[in-house]
Amino acid sequence: MSITSRSGLTVAIVAALVLLPNLGGPPLWDDDEPRNAACSLAMHRTGDWVVPTFNGRLRVEKPVLVNWLHLAGFAVAGVNETGVRLASALLTIGTCLLTLHISQALFRPEVGLWAGLAMATCLWTGVSGRAATPDAPLVFCTTLALWLFVRGARIPTADGTGWRNGAVHLPVGAAVGVGVACGLAVLAKGPVGLMLPLVGLSGFCWWQAAVDPGREGGRLAQLATAFVAACRGLRLHVVMATAAAVSLPWYVLVTIRTGGVWLHDFLLVHNVGRFATPMEGHSGSVILYYPAIVLIGMFPWSMASALIAAHVRRTVRSGADASDTVGMRLALCWIAAWVVPFSLAGTKLPGYVWPAYPAIAAAVGLFVADWIRRPSMTTDGWMRWAWSFLAASGIAIGVGLPLVTHRIAPGAEWLGLVGIVPVFGAAIAWACQSLSSRRAAATAWAATACCTVGLLLAVGPACVGHVGGTRQLLAALPVDGAAALPIASFGAPASAVFYAGRVTSADTVPQLQHPTEAAAFVAAHPGGHIVVHAQFEDQVTAVLPDTYGVLRSANSFPSFHEVLLIGPKSGAGPARLASEDTGRPPRR
């Protein structure tokens, strides 16, 4: 087996260990996961794969690709948490493999291995890669576009080992492939799936053309001609036409079916509006927000972030290795294409810059490979600080997690034991480095990352999520006759729509806005149940018959607001809880 095949198998196994164990264990995270899942459930029931709806209303926040992937997951794993998350996990494994191949093509085979491992075992890959959101499809499609560009535009040096300076000329076939990948990204998240990859790739092509030693004229003239050469070399018209051919049919169809409402609200509210102003309280510093997010998201590889940044700077400025310099230019352009626009946007969320992580992982991979290949006493000294930070993070996990879980999920304090892994891993890495075995030290780093992130995300959410949520509330309803059971919600989280939708034959879950609506619902549906946010308990129960009361309570996940299941008390009607344990004393 070749080194490339072994590296690919290693990255795939490590990524699977982080992403697949207990994938369906935790309940859906409010609010994005259940909204996406409920939309997919509606498509599954109605057979309408064009118009996305949430609880009977038009859903304009996201395009349709994530729902199509959920439908495929339903066919494989059933209508459950695993079904809605499976595609995200599998596509993220694919993203890690693409990161490996991109880094191998830009630098060297060993760089690809470390880059793939860094992408597979960083914290944010574990978080978003296990979530039923459009982020994983977007990242896979954009990374695929980057890989197709690298594969098509690669200009080897004389010895065939890497890239050389000069203008980029992308073949037509490669441009079509990039366009297809970007078109799928547009179906996953909207215009950013095409615009930002083109910004990154065209920026790189411009940079390459600008440093072409054969270009003549003044500096401004050189930049102007370099820009023209970049557009031609990238074949922007081919990429954009292909992306339009892939994505426009659905956009045109949904626009026709909704009378233009979907397209208007999606573009103006959830694209232009989110960029112009903060929405839903998601804002942050233009300068500090995303650097801080990336440091957290790349944990535990970010323990050496200062060293990695310094290595990137030296690689770009030195020019000693033309292949590494050109590869790092592309990585920097790709990172800037995602980080800079979203830093300027009014609405900020951690997942917005996840598509930049493959390029960041490539920088991590180059640093690790060069540290192993070209030892430096200075770097060795600073790496001991990295191991110290890794151990300190383990101590923080060991102390912080028990404090947090004691407050929100008593009984799960033992999760703090996960902090032992970084402490132990840091000690092993330190010892290996002291024995001049840097490869073993880097291997210990990767193993620590895999075990820490894997345990935190495979075990942690499930242990915390077992305390309740609407899944727990509605799981108490009897199986016999549940298909006809009327269920409504009053101020409940979005997950109530998905979980109630699985146990009721109704097409929608009525979302009640006023206590009188709750009274009318019960009058029209004797034996019906209502999922209620605890703050509205007194208002709702005051208007219901005396035969109604709180049957069970739980905490929403992960916000941990108390939600209640209100329905006929034991013996008051045909619909009863399977268990008499209400989980809390009734207030009436």
N, C-alpha and C positions, 0 to 999 in steps of 0.2 A: 504494500500500500504506500503510495507517494506521501510526501510531507503535507501536500495540499489536502489530500483525502483524509489523512489522519487529523489534520487541524479542523477540517469541516466536521468530522464525526465528533471530535471533542467539543467543539462549540455547540453543536446541536444537542448533545447529551447534557451539557451544563445548562444551556438555556431551557431545556425541557425540565430539568430538576428544579429550576427556579419558577417556571411558569405553570406547569401542569398539576403538581400534587395538590389535592383538595381544592381544585379550581371551583367547584360548585358548592363548597362548604359554607362560605359566608353568605348571608342574604344580600340582595342587591343594594348597592350604596345609593342612598338618596342624594341628589335627585336625578342625575343624568342617566345612570344605569336603568332604573325602572321606567323612565320616560322612553328611552330607546327601546327597551324590551316590550313595553306595552304597545308601542307603535308597531313593532314586529308581530306581536300577538294578534293585533287587529288585522294585519295583512294576512297572517296565517289563517284566520277565521273567515275573512271575506273573500280571499283570493285576489284582492286588488293590490297589485305590486307597484302601482304607480303613485298614488296619492297617499302620503304619510299622514296618519291621524293619531291623536292621543285622546283616548276616552271620547271619541266621537267628534272631536274638534280638529281642525286642520293644524298640523304640526309643521311650523315653518322654520324651526331652528336649524335643522340639519338636512342635507340631501339623503338619498335613499340607499347608498351602497351598504351602510352598516346594517340596515334592515334586511337586505337580501342575504347578507352573510349570516344574520341571526336565523333566517329561515332555513339556511343550509344546516346550521347547528341544531335546529329543532329536529330536522330529519335524521340527524346522526345520534343525538343525545337526548332528545325529548324537549318538551316545553318546560324548561327549568333553568336554574342558574348556570349549569354546565353548558346547556345548549346556547345561551346567549353570550357566553364568554369564550367558547371554544375557538371560534374564528380569530378572535383577538390574540389568543395565546399562540396559535399556529402561525399566524402572520408575523408575530413578533419573533418567533424562532427563525422564520425566513429572513426577517430584517437583520438578525444577528449574523446569519450566514452571508447575507449580502455585504454587511460591514466587513467581514473577514475577506471576501473576494475583492472588494474595493481597496482595502488597505494592502492586500497582496499586490494588486496591480499598480498602485501608486508608489509603493515602497518595496518591501521584500516579503517572502513567505512567512518568516517568523513574526513580522510586524502584524500581518493579518491575523495570526493566532491570538496575539495579545489584545488586539483591537476587538476581535470577536468576543473574547472572554470579558473584556471590559464592558462592552455593550450588553452582553447577556446577564451580567451579574451586578450592574449598577441599580440603585434603589428605584429610580423612576421607571426603568424598563420593567421591573417587577410589579410596580404599582399599576401603570397604564396597560402593560401587557396582559394583565389579568382582569381588565375592566371591559364591560360591554359598551364601549363608546366608539366614536369614529376615529379616535386618535391612532389606534394600532393600524387600521387600514390606510390612513393617510401616511403614516411613517413608512409603512412597507412600500406603498406606491411611489413615494418621493425618493426613497432609498433605491428602489428599482430603477427609477429614472437616472439617478446618479451613477449607478453601476453600468447601465447601458451607455451612458455618455463616456464613462471612463474606458469601457471596453472598446467603444468605437473610435474615440479620439486619441487613444494612447499612441504617442510618438516615441518609439524606443531609441535609446542612445546607440552609439556605434556597436557596443558589445551586446546589445539586446537586453540589458538588465533593467531599464527604467525609462523615464521620460527625459526629454531635452527641451531647452528653451525654444520658443518660436510660436508662430500663429497656429491655432487649432483649426483643423478641417474635419468636420464631422461627416462621415459618409451618409448618404440618403437613407439607407436602411437603418442605421443607428438613430438618425433623427426621427424616423417613423416610430421606432421602439420607444424613444424618450417621450414622444407625443402620446403614444398609447398609455404609458405609465402615468403621465400627467393628466390625461383625460380621466383615468380611473380615480386619481387623487381629487379631481374636481367633483366627481360623483361622491367622494367620501366627505369632503369638507367645504367645497365651494371654490371660488376663484383663486384662493391662496394656493391651492394644489397645482396650479399652473404658473401663477405670477411669481411666487417666491423661488421655486426651482429655476425659472428662467433668469431671475435676478442673479442668483448665485452662479449659474453656469455662464451667463453672458459676462458677468464681472470677471470671472476667471479667464475667459477667452480674451477679454479686453486687456487684462493684465499681461497675458502671454504675448499678445500682439505688441503691446507697448514696450516690452523688453526685448523684442526681436532685434538682434544686433545689426541686421541689414536695413533697418528702417531709417530713412533720411529725412532732413528738414528740421525746422524748429520744434521746440517741445510741444507747443499747442498743436501744431500741424501733425506731429507724430501721434498725439493722443486722438485727434480727430480721425486720422486714417486708421489708427488701431481700432477705434470703435466700429468703423464701417467694416473692417476686416473681421472683427469679432462677430458681428451680426451675420455676415455672410458665412463665416466658418461654422457657426452654430446652426445655420439653416433655420432661423427663427420661423420663417413662413411655413416650412414643412412641419416643424414641431407643433405650432399653433393650429394649423389646419387639421393635423391628425388628432390632436387633443379635442378639438371641436367636433370632429366626426364621432369620437367615442362618447363624449358627454352630452352634446346638444340634443340628441333624440329624446332622452328622458326629460331634460329641462323644457323642451318645447312641448312635450306631451303633458307634463304636470301643469304648465302654464295654461294650456288650452283647457284642461280638465277643471282647473280652479278659477278660470276667468282672469288670470293674471295675478290673483291675490298672493299665491305662494311665492312667485318670483319677486314681486314687489316687496313683500315683507322680509323675505330672506335676504335680499340684496341691501335694501335701505336700512332695515332695522338691525339685522344680525350680522352685517358686514360693515357697512358705512357707519351705522350707529355705534357699534361696539368699538370701532376704531376711534371715533370722534369723542366719545364720552364713556366714563365708567358705567358699567351695567351690573346690576345685582350685587353691588358692593365690591366688585373685583377691580381694585386699582393698586397702584404701587409706584415706587420711585422710578423715574426714567433711567437713572444711572445704576441704582443698586439692586433693583428687584430681580432681574434675570441672572446677573452674576451670582447672587445669593441662591437663587433657585437651582442653578446648574451645580453649584457646590454641593447642595443637599442631594440633588438628583443623581449625581455621579458618585455618591458615597458607595463603597469606601475607597474608590480610586482617587477621589478628590483629596485624600490625605496628603498627596504629593502635588497638589495643584500648582503651587508656586514653582516647583521644579519643572513641571510639565510646561507651564507658560514660558519659563526662561528657555527651555529647550526648543519650543516652537519659534521663539524670537531668533535664536541662534541659527536654526535651520533655514529660516526665510532670509536672513541677512547675510549669512556666510557665503552661500553659493558654492561651497566646496563640493557638495554632492548635488549635481544638477537634478537628478531624479527626485531626491528627497525635497529639494527646494520647490520644484514644480508641484509635487504632490501636496506639500503643505500650503502652497498658494490656493489650490483648489479647496482644501479643507477649510481654510480661513474664509474664503469667499462664500462657501456653503453655510458656515456658521453665521457669518454676518448677515446673510440673506434672511435668516429666520430671527435672529436676536434683535437686530437694529429696528426693523419695522414694528415688531411687537413691543419693543421698549418704548417706542413713540406712541403706541396705541393707548387710548384711554382705558380700555378694559384689558386686564392682565390676568392670565391663569397659568399655572405651572406647565400644563400640557402643551401650551402653544408653541414652545420651542423644542419639544421632544424631537421633531424632525432634524434638528441640528446635532443630536447626540451621536449618530454614526460618525460624523466628521470629528467630533470631540473624542470619541473612542479611538479613532485613527491616530489622533495626536497622542493619546495615552499609550497606544500600542507602539508607536515609534519611540517614545521616551523609554519604555521598558526594554524594548529590543536593543536600543543603543546603549542603555546602561549595562545590559548584560554583555554586549559585544565590545564596547569600549569603556572599560572601568575607569572611574575617576575618583581620586581620593576626596575631592571636594563634594562630588555628588554622593559618595558613600556617607560622608559625614552628615549631609542634609537628609539623606534617606533615614537615618536613625531618628530624626525628628518626625518623619512620616510614620514610622512604627510607633513612636510615642503618641502621636495623635490618634492612631488606630486603637491603641490600648485605651486611651482616654475616652474614645467614643464608646468602647465596650463598657467602661465604668459608668458612663452617662446612661447607657441603655439599662444597665443593671440596677441603677438607682431610680431613673425616671419612669420606666415602664411600670414597676410596682405601684408607684405613687399615682400614676394616671389610671391604671386598671382598678385600683382600690376604690377610686371615686366613681368610675363609670361601669365597671364590670367586676364586682367583688368575686373573688375566687380565681381570677386569672392573674393574680400577682406573680405567679411562678414564671410568667413570660420574661421577667427580668433575667432569668438564667441564660437567655440568649446572649446577653452581654458577655458571658464567659468566652464565647467564640472569638470576638475581635481581640480580646486580651490574650488569649492563648495563641491566636494566629500571629499577633504582633511579636510575641516572644519567640515563636519559631522563626519568623522572618529575620528578626534581629540576630538570632543564633546562626542561621544559615549565612547571613551576610558576614558575620564575624569569621566564619570558616571559608570566606571567599567563594561561596557558592551562591552567586547572585541569581542564577536561574531557579535554584531551589527556593530562594527568598521570594522571588516573583511568583512562583507556583504557590507558595504558602499564602501570598496576598490574594491570588485568584481563588484559592480554596476557601479562604476566610470570607471573601465577598459572596461566593456561592452559598455557603452555609448560613451566613448571617442574613442575607436578603431572602434566601429561600425559606428559612425558619420564620422570620418575621412575617412574611406574607402568606405562607401556607398554613401556619398555625395561628398567628396572631389574630387576624380578622375573624376567623372561625370561632376562636375562644371568646373574643369580645362580642361577636355577633350573636352568640347563643343566648345572650341575655334577653333577646326579644326581637322587636320589630314587627311589622305587619305580617310577615311570613309566620312568625310564631303565633300571633293572634288568630289568624285564619286557619292555621293548621289544626286548631282545636275544634273546628267545626266537624260535624259527623260526615262520614263519607257517603252514607246512604242518603240519597235525595239531595245531595249538595249541589248537583247541577242546576237545580231549579231555585236555589236559595237566593232571595233578593238581598243585595248588599249595597250600601251607600257609604259615602265618606263625608266627614264634616271637619274641615281644617286639617285633615290627615296628610301625611307626606305622599309623594308621588308613587311610592311603592305600593300603596293601597290599591291603586288602579290595576297594576300587574297581578298582584297576588289574589285580589278579589276576582279579577277577570279569569283566573284559572279555575275557580270553584263556582262560578255562576254562569248560567246560560245566556244572561243578558249581554247585549252588544256593548253596553257602556256601564260604568259604575257612577250613579248620580252623585255629583259633588254639591252638597247642600251648603247654602250660604247663610241661612237664617233659621233659628229654632222652629219657626212655623213650618218651614220646608221639611224639617225632620219629623214633625208631627204628621204632616200630610203624607210623607213617605211611609210611615208605619201604618197609618190608616189605610193606605192603598195596598200595602204589602204586609198583611198580618204574618208575624213570625220572621220578618226581615231583621237584618242586623245593620248596625252603623259603626264604622271605624271613626273614632273621634279623638282629636287632639285634647289632651287632658285639661288644657286651660278653658275649654268650652263645655266641660262635663256638666256643671251646674245649669248652664243655660239650656242644654239639650235635654237632660233628664227631667227638668222641670215641666216640659211640655209633653212628655211621653206617658203612656199608661203606667199605673202602679205595678203592672206585671213586668215592666222593663227595668233593667238595672245593669250595672257594670259586671260583665262576665269574666273579663280577663284584662290585664294591663301588661304592657311591655314598653321597652324603649326603642325609639327609631334608631336606625343605624346609618351613618355613624354620628349623627347629630345628638342622639341620646335624649330626645324629647319624649316625654311619656305619651303613649297613645293607648286608647281604650277600645275594647270591643263591647258595645252596648247591644243587648238583645233580650229576648224573653228569658225570665229567670227559670231555674229548674222546675219542671212540672207545669209551666205556664203555657206551653205551646209545643207543637211538633218538632221545632228546631231547637235542639239542646246541644250543649257542649259535650264532647266526648269525655271530658274530665270535669269533676266538680271543683278542682283547684282553680280558683279565680286569679291567683297570683297577687291579690291585694284585697283588703277588706272593702266591701262596698260602702259607698258614702251615703247611701240612702237607707 
